[in-house]
Amino acid sequence: MPNSMAGKAAYAFAVLAPCMLPSAAARAQDVPGIEICTVEKTMERRTSCLQSNVDFLQKTMTKLSADHQQKLDAANRQIEALKATVASLQKVVDDLQAASKKATEDQKKKPDAPAAKEGSK
């Protein structure tokens, strides 16, 4: 029995060991970024390397363009909100100036009635 148990353990190890090690495909995966393509000897590999660089740059530019467009849209929304706030504040100022002007004109039109009452007493 110990031999059969040891045989099973060896078999299990032989089957599972490759799963535990990083696979060759995982090690060969490129990290996204710009690669130096001049080190490639064959034209196919150099072309593939250059195409990979082009793809990376296009994806990066697309992502940055979308990010900047979102920022511009947010800034434009904020500008519109601020314009609306300025317009409402300008209306309040205009209303206050009109009320002040009317009060000043009303004071000028009224005779000094309170002063006459005090003088008659």
C-alpha positions as CSV (number, residue, x, y, z in Angstrom):
1,M,0.0,0.0,0.0
2,P,2.7,2.6,0.7
3,N,4.0,2.0,-2.8
4,S,0.7,2.6,-4.3
5,M,0.1,5.7,-2.2
6,A,3.6,7.0,-3.1
7,G,2.8,6.3,-6.7
8,K,-0.4,8.2,-6.5
9,A,1.3,11.1,-4.9
10,A,4.0,11.2,-7.6
11,Y,1.4,11.0,-10.3
12,A,-0.6,13.8,-8.7
13,F,2.5,15.9,-8.4
14,A,3.4,15.2,-12.0
15,V,0.0,16.3,-13.2
16,L,-0.4,19.4,-10.9
17,A,3.1,20.7,-11.0
18,P,2.8,22.3,-14.5
19,C,-0.4,24.0,-13.4
20,M,1.4,25.6,-10.5
21,L,4.3,27.0,-12.5
22,P,3.7,30.1,-14.7
23,S,3.0,29.0,-18.2
24,A,5.2,30.0,-21.1
25,A,2.3,31.9,-22.6
26,A,1.9,34.0,-19.5
27,R,5.6,34.8,-19.4
28,A,5.6,35.7,-23.1
29,Q,2.8,38.2,-22.8
30,D,3.8,41.8,-23.5
31,V,3.3,44.5,-21.1
32,P,1.5,47.3,-22.9
33,G,3.9,50.1,-23.8
34,I,6.4,51.2,-26.3
35,E,8.9,48.6,-27.3
36,I,12.3,49.1,-29.0
37,C,11.8,47.4,-32.3
38,T,15.3,47.8,-33.7
39,V,16.5,44.7,-31.8
40,E,14.3,42.4,-33.8
41,K,16.2,40.6,-36.6
42,T,13.4,39.4,-38.8
43,M,11.2,41.7,-40.8
44,E,8.0,39.9,-39.6
45,R,8.9,40.4,-35.9
46,R,10.0,44.0,-36.5
47,T,6.7,44.7,-38.3
48,S,4.7,43.1,-35.5
49,C,6.6,45.1,-32.9
50,L,6.0,48.3,-34.8
51,Q,2.3,47.5,-35.2
52,S,2.1,46.7,-31.5
53,N,3.6,50.2,-30.8
54,V,1.1,51.8,-33.1
55,D,-1.8,50.0,-31.5
56,F,-0.6,51.0,-28.0
57,L,-0.3,54.6,-29.1
58,Q,-3.8,54.7,-30.7
59,K,-5.4,53.2,-27.6
60,T,-3.6,55.6,-25.4
61,M,-4.6,58.6,-27.6
62,T,-8.2,57.4,-27.7
63,K,-8.3,57.0,-23.9
64,L,-6.7,60.4,-23.3
65,S,-9.1,62.0,-25.8
66,A,-12.1,60.6,-24.1
67,D,-10.8,61.6,-20.7
68,H,-10.1,65.2,-21.8
69,Q,-13.5,65.4,-23.6
70,Q,-15.2,64.4,-20.3
71,K,-13.2,67.1,-18.5
72,L,-14.1,69.7,-21.1
73,D,-17.8,68.7,-20.9
74,A,-17.7,69.1,-17.1
75,A,-16.0,72.5,-17.4
76,N,-18.6,73.6,-19.9
77,R,-21.4,72.5,-17.6
78,Q,-19.8,74.4,-14.8
79,I,-19.4,77.5,-16.9
80,E,-23.1,77.4,-17.9
81,A,-24.1,77.1,-14.3
82,L,-21.9,80.0,-13.4
83,K,-23.4,82.1,-16.2
84,A,-26.9,81.4,-14.9
85,T,-25.8,82.4,-11.4
86,V,-24.3,85.6,-12.7
87,A,-27.5,86.4,-14.6
88,S,-29.6,85.9,-11.5
89,L,-27.3,88.0,-9.4
90,Q,-27.3,90.7,-12.0
91,K,-31.1,90.7,-11.9
92,V,-31.1,91.0,-8.1
93,V,-28.6,93.9,-8.3
94,D,-30.8,95.6,-11.0
95,D,-33.9,95.2,-8.8
96,L,-32.1,96.6,-5.8
97,Q,-30.8,99.6,-7.8
98,A,-34.3,100.2,-9.2
99,A,-35.8,100.0,-5.7
100,S,-33.1,102.4,-4.4
101,K,-33.7,104.8,-7.2
102,K,-37.4,104.8,-6.6
103,A,-37.0,105.3,-2.9
104,T,-34.7,108.3,-3.6
105,E,-37.2,109.8,-6.1
106,D,-40.1,109.2,-3.6
107,Q,-38.1,111.1,-0.9
108,K,-37.5,114.0,-3.2
109,K,-41.2,114.2,-4.2
110,K,-42.5,114.2,-0.7
111,P,-42.5,117.5,1.1
112,D,-41.0,117.7,4.5
113,A,-44.2,116.8,6.1
114,P,-42.7,115.3,9.3
115,A,-40.6,118.4,9.8
116,A,-43.7,120.7,9.4
117,K,-45.6,118.6,12.0
118,E,-42.7,119.0,14.5
119,G,-42.5,122.7,13.8
120,S,-46.2,123.3,14.5
121,K,-46.2,121.7,17.9
